[in-house]
Amino acid sequence: MNPLPYHLHSKEFISPCVILLTTTSFQDTPGPHHDYLAKSGLEIVRARGPLQEDAMLKLIAGHGGFDGLLNGDDLITAKVIDAALNAPTRLRVIAKYGIGLDSIDVKHATALKIPVLFTPGVITPRCGTYLSADDRAGQAVLAHIKSTKEGGWKRITGHELYGKSIAVLGVGRIGKEVIKRAAAFDMKCIGFDKYWDDAFASQFNVTRAASADEAIKSADVVSLHMNLDDSNRGFINSTRIATMKKGAWIINTARGGWWWKRMWQRRAKAAYLGGYASRCAG
């Protein structure tokens, strides 16, 4: 597979294309992608993201623009896109390392005929394994380690995933990986997605919920994997937590914006949730 977008191989370019690389996970993860960039002939400008709008604008102005953006969760707003398009070196492509596009104004880029690419599957297995991490946390492994290091041998009762129920909100690539692992724990799987895969649901015995609210009410674990937009921003709030089973766990490998920020402190004090595991910034 050609590792670079077609736009960056076009013969119309006389000088090397200039690419702004801001995704830290791409830069910090070992692998052949570093060799691809080194051999591509592209001029790479590196920065450590995720960057806010003002930082993106300064980089564009300071370098006279870029042919392409290889970004993570940087804010690629309409203002950033306009600045990049009107710079001496005009923007031709935006490539997201990951799958969530909520930090990019895709509608504005599309209207200006700037393609927005993403990389489905690049983090799918990694996100799926967070269910196993929840099992370890639920069995109080970290608390046991801390107690042992302090010279104790305290018996702490945790919880396990075996036989429990899990609600997976968003049964796409990552959601399916979570369900596969949940099935290995003999968990009852409840799914919600606008686009339903009947064959997959039948294979892994997934019950389809009519709504996200219905899915979370009876679940011992809720795993979030839907795209973030204005319709579901702050979805996990005090009202919804109150409808869940007391002691339920929430795993968020999607977006921090799913979580109503002030809610955690309030519900944590009441010890309502069993726990919250996240790989996302707020």
C-alpha positions in Angstrom: 0.0 0.0 0.0 1.3 3.5 -0.9 1.9 5.2 2.5 1.4 8.7 1.2 -1.7 10.4 -0.2 -1.9 10.7 -4.0 -1.9 14.5 -3.7 1.7 14.4 -2.3 3.1 12.4 -5.2 1.7 14.6 -7.9 4.4 15.4 -10.6 3.2 19.0 -10.7 5.4 19.8 -7.6 8.9 21.1 -8.5 10.1 21.6 -4.9 9.6 19.1 -2.1 6.2 19.3 -0.4 6.2 20.7 3.1 4.3 18.7 5.7 3.4 19.8 9.2 3.7 16.7 11.5 2.1 17.3 14.9 0.8 13.9 16.1 2.9 12.8 19.0 1.8 9.2 18.9 2.9 9.0 15.3 6.3 10.5 16.2 6.9 8.6 19.4 5.8 5.1 18.2 8.5 2.9 16.6 7.7 1.5 13.3 8.2 1.5 9.5 6.3 4.8 9.1 9.4 6.7 10.1 11.3 5.1 7.2 8.4 5.9 4.8 8.7 9.6 5.7 12.5 9.6 5.5 12.4 8.1 2.0 9.5 10.1 0.7 11.4 13.3 -0.2 8.9 15.4 1.7 10.1 18.2 3.9 8.8 17.5 7.4 8.2 20.3 10.0 7.7 18.7 13.4 5.7 20.1 16.4 4.4 18.5 19.5 0.6 18.4 19.5 -2.2 18.5 20.2 -2.1 22.2 19.3 -4.7 24.9 19.8 -5.9 27.2 17.1 -3.5 30.0 17.9 -0.5 27.7 17.8 -1.5 26.3 14.4 -1.9 29.8 13.0 1.6 30.8 14.2 3.1 27.7 12.6 1.4 28.4 9.3 2.5 32.1 9.3 6.0 31.3 10.4 6.6 28.7 7.7 4.6 30.3 4.9 2.1 27.5 4.9 2.2 23.7 4.3 1.1 21.4 1.5 -0.2 18.9 4.0 -1.1 18.5 7.7 -0.4 15.2 9.4 -2.2 15.8 12.7 -3.6 14.2 15.8 -6.1 16.0 17.9 -5.0 19.5 16.9 -7.7 22.1 16.4 -8.0 22.4 12.6 -10.7 25.1 12.6 -12.2 27.0 9.7 -9.8 29.8 10.6 -6.8 27.5 10.4 -7.9 26.0 7.1 -8.4 29.4 5.6 -5.0 30.6 6.7 -3.3 27.5 5.4 -5.2 27.8 2.1 -4.2 31.4 1.6 -0.6 31.0 2.6 2.2 31.1 0.0 2.4 27.3 0.2 -1.3 26.3 -0.2 -2.8 23.5 1.8 -3.7 20.5 -0.3 -4.6 17.7 2.2 -5.3 17.1 5.9 -4.4 13.6 7.2 -5.5 12.5 10.7 -3.5 9.9 12.5 -6.4 8.2 14.2 -10.1 8.1 13.4 -11.8 10.9 15.4 -12.4 13.9 13.2 -14.2 16.1 15.7 -11.2 18.5 16.1 -11.2 19.2 12.3 -13.8 21.3 10.5 -14.5 18.7 7.9 -17.4 20.5 6.5 -15.4 23.7 5.8 -12.5 21.7 4.3 -14.8 19.8 2.1 -16.5 23.0 0.9 -13.0 24.2 -0.1 -12.2 20.9 -1.8 -9.5 20.0 0.6 -9.6 16.2 1.3 -9.6 15.0 4.9 -8.0 11.6 5.4 -8.0 9.3 8.4 -6.4 6.0 9.4 -9.1 3.4 10.4 -7.6 0.4 12.3 -4.4 2.1 13.5 -5.5 2.1 17.1 -8.3 -0.5 17.0 -6.6 -3.4 18.8 -5.1 -1.1 21.3 -8.4 0.4 22.3 -10.0 -3.1 22.5 -7.6 -4.2 25.2 -8.8 -1.5 27.6 -11.5 -4.0 28.7 -8.8 -6.3 30.1 -7.3 -3.3 31.9 -10.7 -2.6 33.5 -10.8 -6.2 34.7 -7.4 -5.9 36.3 -8.4 -2.6 37.9 -11.7 -4.0 39.1 -10.0 -6.8 40.9 -8.1 -4.1 42.8 -4.7 -5.2 41.5 -3.2 -1.7 41.8 -4.5 -1.4 45.4 -2.9 -4.8 46.2 0.4 -3.7 44.7 0.4 -0.5 46.7 -0.5 -2.3 49.9 2.3 -4.9 49.4 4.9 -2.2 48.7 4.0 -0.6 52.0 4.6 -3.9 53.8 1.0 -5.0 54.1 -0.9 -8.0 52.9 -4.5 -6.5 52.8 -7.2 -8.6 51.3 -9.3 -6.3 49.1 -12.4 -7.5 47.4 -12.8 -6.3 43.8 -15.1 -7.2 41.0 -14.6 -9.3 37.9 -16.0 -9.2 34.4 -17.0 -12.8 34.1 -20.8 -13.1 33.6 -21.4 -9.3 33.8 -23.1 -7.2 31.2 -21.4 -4.6 29.0 -23.1 -1.8 26.9 -21.0 -0.9 23.9 -22.0 2.5 22.4 -20.8 2.5 18.9 -20.4 -0.9 17.3 -17.8 0.0 14.7 -14.3 -1.3 14.3 -13.2 -0.6 17.9 -16.6 -1.4 19.4 -16.5 -4.8 17.7 -13.0 -5.5 19.1 -14.3 -4.8 22.6 -17.2 -7.1 22.1 -14.9 -9.9 20.9 -12.9 -9.6 24.1 -16.1 -9.3 26.2 -17.3 -12.5 24.7 -14.2 -14.2 26.0 -15.1 -13.1 29.5 -18.6 -14.6 29.0 -20.2 -11.2 29.3 -23.6 -10.3 28.1 -23.1 -7.8 25.3 -25.6 -5.0 24.6 -24.9 -2.7 21.6 -26.1 0.5 20.3 -25.3 1.9 16.8 -27.2 3.6 14.0 -25.7 1.2 11.5 -26.2 -2.4 12.7 -24.2 -5.4 11.6 -26.7 -8.3 11.9 -24.1 -10.9 11.0 -21.6 -9.7 13.7 -24.4 -9.4 16.3 -25.5 -12.9 15.6 -22.0 -14.3 15.8 -21.3 -12.8 19.2 -24.8 -12.8 20.6 -25.1 -9.0 20.9 -28.5 -7.6 22.0 -29.4 -4.4 20.1 -30.6 -1.5 22.2 -33.1 1.0 20.8 -31.1 3.9 22.3 -27.9 4.7 24.1 -30.0 5.5 27.2 -31.6 2.1 27.1 -28.2 0.4 26.6 -26.6 1.8 29.7 -29.4 1.2 32.3 -28.7 -2.4 33.0 -25.0 -2.6 32.2 -22.2 -3.4 34.6 -19.7 -1.8 32.2 -20.3 0.9 29.6 -17.7 1.3 26.8 -17.8 4.5 24.7 -16.9 4.3 21.0 -19.2 6.7 19.1 -18.1 9.7 17.2 -18.3 13.0 19.1 -20.5 15.8 17.9 -22.8 18.4 19.4 -25.6 15.9 19.8 -23.8 13.8 22.3 -21.2 16.1 23.8 -21.5 15.8 27.6 -23.6 12.6 27.2 -22.2 11.1 30.5 -23.7 13.5 33.0 -25.2 13.3 36.5 -28.7 12.6 35.1 -27.5 9.6 33.1 -25.2 8.3 35.8 -28.2 8.2 38.1 -30.0 5.8 35.7 -27.1 3.3 35.7 -26.5 0.5 38.1 -24.7 1.6 41.2 -21.1 0.4 41.0 -21.0 0.3 37.2 -17.8 1.1 35.3 -17.3 3.4 32.4 -14.5 2.9 29.9 -13.9 5.9 27.5 -11.5 5.2 24.6 -13.4 7.6 22.3 -13.4 11.3 23.3 -13.1 13.3 26.5 -16.0 15.5 25.3 -18.4 12.6 26.0 -17.9 13.4 29.7 -19.6 16.3 31.5 -16.5 17.6 33.3 -18.0 18.7 36.6 -20.0 15.5 37.0 -17.0 13.3 38.0 -16.3 15.2 41.2 -19.9 15.1 42.4 -20.5 11.5 41.6 -17.1 10.3 42.9 -17.9 11.8 46.3 -21.2 9.8 46.4 -19.2 6.7 45.4 -21.9 6.0 42.8 -19.7 4.6 40.0 -17.4 1.6 40.5 -14.8 3.4 38.4 -14.0 5.4 35.3 -11.2 4.4 32.9 -10.1 6.7 30.1 -7.4 7.2 27.5 -8.8 10.6 26.5 -8.1 14.2 27.4 -11.1 16.3 28.5 
